[in-house]
């Protein structure tokens, strides 16, 4: 099976701002109609912090990405920190075990930056002390699923493309009361409304996916901060329908985040042997668009 993996390890898939302002306690009319749409749309702006009056700006992040095809499910997990003001973060991504139950993959360190994804311990012929740099604006999915982690800011800015939202109700999330919203977002509309730093990757995704619509569940706290979001991506790959469920959980707002980017001499510029990982038989230059076709 073509298991999702980081750019060839995880990507059978990669072949594949919201309204500004509005901080403080959520208003009662955020629970339905236009108020609910506005609350969801401004999730990215609230997370960025400045001007919102809400203590956000950065957060600790836990992610999971689950793909299902042919009755087989594979889950990739990540954990780290992210700064929404600079749109940069550092996460450790853990790949699933192989079918025999042996974990053959070392955790991958990912650095997220506007327009770029850096990976350490990429494997597939990449020296252990080298980083791989991927231009996310050149990926068919804009790195919404390629890295095994949806960039937290991209996950929030995707919500800027909603036009109708259903308020499901209040629930408890790790001891925090949150409001649960459900709806469908449009990638192209989200790209149009996104910040300049996110627009390129989301535009690539809008052009790459066969359908722009993405169902979601979003959970906002009383201050309008996005605490959890789940997106459901669906696409055709190798004659099969692939489904990817990406979940991002945010907590520990205001954490200090430091993301120094690698020096040019530490970035691998050779070829990545995708054939060393399940479901991939081609090769691609490091930093180039994976040659797996459209999502």
C-alpha positions as CSV (number, residue, x, y, z in Angstrom):
1,X,0.0,0.0,0.0
2,X,1.1,3.6,-0.7
3,X,1.5,4.7,2.9
4,X,1.7,8.4,3.5
5,X,5.1,9.5,4.5
6,X,7.2,12.7,4.4
7,X,7.7,13.7,0.8
8,X,7.8,10.2,-0.6
9,X,7.8,8.5,2.8
10,X,4.3,9.8,3.5
11,X,3.0,11.1,0.2
12,X,0.8,8.9,-1.8
13,X,-1.1,12.1,-1.1
14,X,1.2,14.8,-2.3
15,X,0.8,13.6,-5.8
16,X,-1.8,14.6,-5.1
17,X,-6.6,35.8,6.9
18,X,-9.4,35.2,8.0
19,X,-11.2,38.4,8.9
20,X,-9.0,40.6,11.1
21,X,-9.4,41.8,14.6
22,X,-12.1,40.4,16.9
23,X,-10.4,39.4,20.1
24,X,-11.8,38.8,23.6
25,X,-14.6,36.7,24.8
26,X,-16.8,35.1,22.1
27,X,-20.1,36.7,21.6
28,X,-23.4,34.8,22.0
29,X,-24.2,35.3,18.3
30,X,-21.1,33.3,17.4
31,X,-23.2,30.2,18.0
32,X,-25.2,30.4,14.8
33,X,-25.6,32.1,11.4
34,X,-23.3,34.9,10.3
35,X,-21.8,35.2,13.8
36,X,-20.6,31.5,13.6
37,X,-19.1,32.0,10.1
38,X,-17.2,35.1,11.3
39,X,-15.9,33.4,14.4
40,X,-14.5,30.5,12.4
41,X,-13.1,32.8,9.7
42,X,-11.1,34.9,12.1
43,X,-9.5,31.9,13.8
44,X,-6.1,32.6,12.1
45,X,-6.1,36.3,13.0
46,X,-6.8,35.5,16.6
47,X,-4.0,33.0,16.8
48,X,-1.6,35.6,15.3
49,X,-2.2,37.7,18.4
50,X,-1.3,41.3,17.6
51,X,-4.3,43.5,17.6
52,X,-6.6,40.8,18.8
53,X,-6.3,41.5,22.5
54,X,-6.0,37.7,23.1
55,X,-2.9,36.0,24.6
56,X,-2.0,33.8,21.6
57,X,0.8,34.4,19.1
58,X,2.3,31.0,19.7
59,X,1.3,27.6,21.0
60,X,2.4,24.0,21.6
61,X,1.1,21.7,18.9
62,X,0.1,18.1,18.7
63,X,-0.9,16.7,15.3
64,X,-2.0,13.5,13.8
65,X,-2.6,12.5,10.1
66,X,-4.5,9.4,9.3
67,X,-4.8,7.9,5.8
68,X,-7.1,5.1,4.8
69,X,-6.9,3.1,1.6
70,X,-8.0,-0.5,0.8
71,X,-9.0,-1.1,4.4
72,X,-5.6,-0.1,5.8
73,X,-5.1,2.8,8.1
74,X,-1.8,4.5,8.8
75,X,-1.3,7.3,11.4
76,X,1.5,9.8,11.5
77,X,2.0,11.8,14.7
78,X,3.8,15.1,15.4
79,X,4.5,17.3,18.4
80,X,6.3,20.6,18.8
81,X,5.8,24.4,19.0
82,X,4.7,27.0,16.5
83,X,4.8,30.8,16.3
84,X,1.8,32.2,14.4
85,X,3.3,35.6,14.0
86,X,6.3,34.5,12.1
87,X,4.5,31.4,10.7
88,X,7.4,29.1,11.8
89,X,7.6,26.1,14.0
90,X,9.5,23.0,15.0
91,X,8.0,19.5,15.2
92,X,9.1,16.0,15.7
93,X,7.2,13.6,13.4
94,X,6.9,9.9,14.2
95,X,6.2,7.6,11.3
96,X,4.1,4.4,11.7
97,X,5.6,1.0,12.3
98,X,6.1,-1.3,9.4
99,X,3.6,-4.2,8.8
100,X,5.8,-6.5,10.8
101,X,5.5,-4.3,13.8
102,X,9.1,-3.1,13.8
103,X,9.7,0.6,13.9
104,X,12.2,1.2,11.0
105,X,11.9,4.9,10.9
106,X,13.7,7.4,13.1
107,X,11.6,10.4,14.2
108,X,11.8,13.2,11.6
109,X,12.5,16.7,12.7
110,X,10.5,19.3,10.7
111,X,11.0,23.0,10.5
112,X,8.1,24.9,9.2
113,X,8.7,28.4,7.6
114,X,6.7,30.5,5.1
115,X,7.0,28.8,1.8
116,X,9.4,26.1,3.0
117,X,9.6,22.8,4.8
118,X,12.9,21.5,6.2
119,X,13.4,17.9,7.3
120,X,16.1,16.1,9.3
121,X,16.4,12.3,9.4
122,X,14.6,12.2,6.1
123,X,16.1,8.8,5.2
124,X,16.0,7.5,1.6
125,X,19.6,8.2,0.9
126,X,19.8,11.6,2.6
127,X,22.8,11.8,5.0
128,X,21.8,11.8,8.7
129,X,23.4,15.2,9.3
130,X,21.8,16.9,6.4
131,X,18.5,18.8,6.0
132,X,16.1,18.5,3.0
133,X,14.4,21.7,2.0
134,X,11.1,21.5,0.1
135,X,9.4,24.5,-1.6
136,X,5.8,24.2,-0.3
137,X,4.5,26.5,-3.0
138,X,5.7,23.9,-5.6
139,X,3.8,21.0,-4.0
140,X,0.5,19.9,-5.5
141,X,-1.1,20.0,-2.0
142,X,0.7,23.1,-0.7
143,X,2.0,20.9,2.1
144,X,-1.4,20.4,3.6
145,X,-0.6,16.6,3.8
146,X,2.8,16.1,2.2
147,X,4.8,16.5,5.4
148,X,2.6,14.3,7.5
149,X,1.7,17.5,9.4
150,X,-0.6,20.2,8.3
151,X,1.2,23.5,8.9
152,X,-0.8,24.9,12.0
153,X,-1.2,28.4,10.3
154,X,-2.3,26.8,7.1
155,X,-4.8,24.7,9.0
156,X,-6.2,27.9,10.6
157,X,-6.2,29.9,7.4
158,X,-8.0,27.1,5.6
159,X,-11.0,28.1,7.7
160,X,-11.1,31.5,6.1
161,X,-12.8,29.8,3.1
162,X,-16.0,28.9,4.9
163,X,-19.3,30.2,3.8
164,X,-21.7,28.2,6.0
165,X,-21.1,26.8,9.5
166,X,-23.2,24.6,11.8
167,X,-22.8,25.2,15.5
168,X,-22.7,21.7,17.1
169,X,-22.5,22.7,20.7
170,X,-20.2,23.2,23.7
171,X,-17.9,20.4,24.8
172,X,-14.9,19.9,27.1
173,X,-11.4,19.6,25.5
174,X,-8.7,18.8,28.0
175,X,-10.5,20.8,30.7
176,X,-11.3,23.8,28.5
177,X,-14.8,24.6,27.4
178,X,-14.9,24.9,23.6
179,X,-17.5,25.6,21.0
180,X,-17.7,23.0,18.3
181,X,-18.3,24.2,14.7
182,X,-18.7,22.0,11.6
183,X,-18.7,22.9,8.0
184,X,-17.0,22.9,4.6
185,X,-14.3,25.2,3.5
186,X,-13.1,26.2,0.0
187,X,-9.3,26.1,-0.6
188,X,-9.3,28.7,-3.3
189,X,-11.4,31.1,-1.3
190,X,-9.2,30.5,1.7
191,X,-6.1,31.2,-0.4
192,X,-7.6,34.5,-1.5
193,X,-8.2,35.6,2.1
194,X,-5.0,34.2,3.5
195,X,-2.0,36.2,4.7
196,X,0.8,36.8,2.2
197,X,3.0,34.2,3.9
198,X,0.4,31.4,3.5
199,X,-1.1,32.4,0.2
200,X,1.4,30.7,-2.1
201,X,1.1,27.3,-0.5
202,X,-2.7,27.5,-0.3
203,X,-2.9,28.7,-4.0
204,X,-0.8,25.6,-5.0
205,X,-3.2,23.4,-3.1
206,X,-6.2,25.1,-4.7
207,X,-4.7,24.4,-8.1
208,X,-3.5,20.9,-7.3
209,X,-6.5,19.2,-5.6
210,X,-9.3,18.0,-7.9
211,X,-11.9,19.5,-5.5
212,X,-11.5,22.7,-3.5
213,X,-14.0,21.7,-0.8
214,X,-12.7,20.3,2.5
215,X,-15.0,19.3,5.4
216,X,-13.8,20.4,8.9
217,X,-14.6,20.4,12.6
218,X,-13.2,23.4,14.5
219,X,-13.2,23.9,18.2
220,X,-12.8,27.5,19.6
221,X,-12.5,28.6,23.2
222,X,-14.4,31.5,24.8
223,X,-11.7,33.9,23.6
224,X,-12.0,32.8,20.0
225,X,-8.8,30.9,19.9
226,X,-8.6,27.7,17.8
227,X,-8.0,24.8,20.1
228,X,-8.5,22.0,17.7
229,X,-9.3,21.6,14.0
230,X,-9.8,18.5,11.9
231,X,-9.8,18.6,8.1
232,X,-10.8,15.7,5.9
233,X,-9.1,15.6,2.5
234,X,-10.1,13.2,-0.2
235,X,-8.5,12.5,-3.6
236,X,-7.8,9.9,-6.2
237,X,-4.4,8.3,-6.3
238,X,-3.2,5.2,-8.3
239,X,-6.8,4.4,-9.2
240,X,-7.9,4.4,-5.6
241,X,-9.7,6.9,-3.4
242,X,-7.5,8.2,-0.6
243,X,-8.8,9.8,2.5
244,X,-6.6,11.8,4.8
245,X,-7.8,13.1,8.2
246,X,-5.5,15.8,9.6
247,X,-6.0,16.9,13.2
248,X,-4.2,19.8,14.9
249,X,-4.4,20.4,18.6
250,X,-3.2,23.7,20.1
251,X,-2.5,24.5,23.8
252,X,0.1,26.3,26.0
253,X,-0.5,29.6,24.2
254,X,2.3,32.2,24.5
255,X,5.1,29.6,24.6
256,X,8.6,30.8,23.5
257,X,9.4,29.4,20.0
258,X,12.8,29.4,18.4
259,X,13.3,28.1,14.9
260,X,16.7,28.8,13.5
261,X,16.8,27.7,9.9
262,X,19.7,25.5,8.6
263,X,22.7,27.1,6.9
264,X,23.0,26.5,3.1
265,X,25.9,24.1,3.7
266,X,23.8,21.9,5.8
267,X,21.0,21.4,3.2
268,X,21.2,18.2,1.0
269,X,21.1,18.9,-2.7
270,X,21.4,15.4,-4.1
271,X,18.7,12.9,-5.1
272,X,16.1,11.4,-2.7
273,X,15.7,7.7,-3.3
274,X,11.9,7.3,-2.9
275,X,12.1,3.7,-3.8
276,X,13.6,3.0,-0.4
277,X,10.2,3.6,1.2
278,X,6.9,1.7,0.9
279,X,4.8,2.6,-2.1
280,X,7.3,4.8,-4.0
281,X,9.5,3.7,-6.8
282,X,10.6,7.0,-8.4
283,X,13.3,9.4,-7.6
284,X,13.2,13.1,-7.2
285,X,15.8,15.9,-6.6
286,X,15.7,17.2,-3.0
287,X,13.5,20.3,-2.8
288,X,11.7,19.5,-6.1
289,X,8.1,18.7,-6.5
290,X,7.3,15.0,-6.0
291,X,6.6,13.3,-9.3
292,X,3.5,11.5,-8.2
293,X,0.9,13.5,-10.2
294,X,-2.1,15.4,-9.1
295,X,-4.1,14.6,-6.0
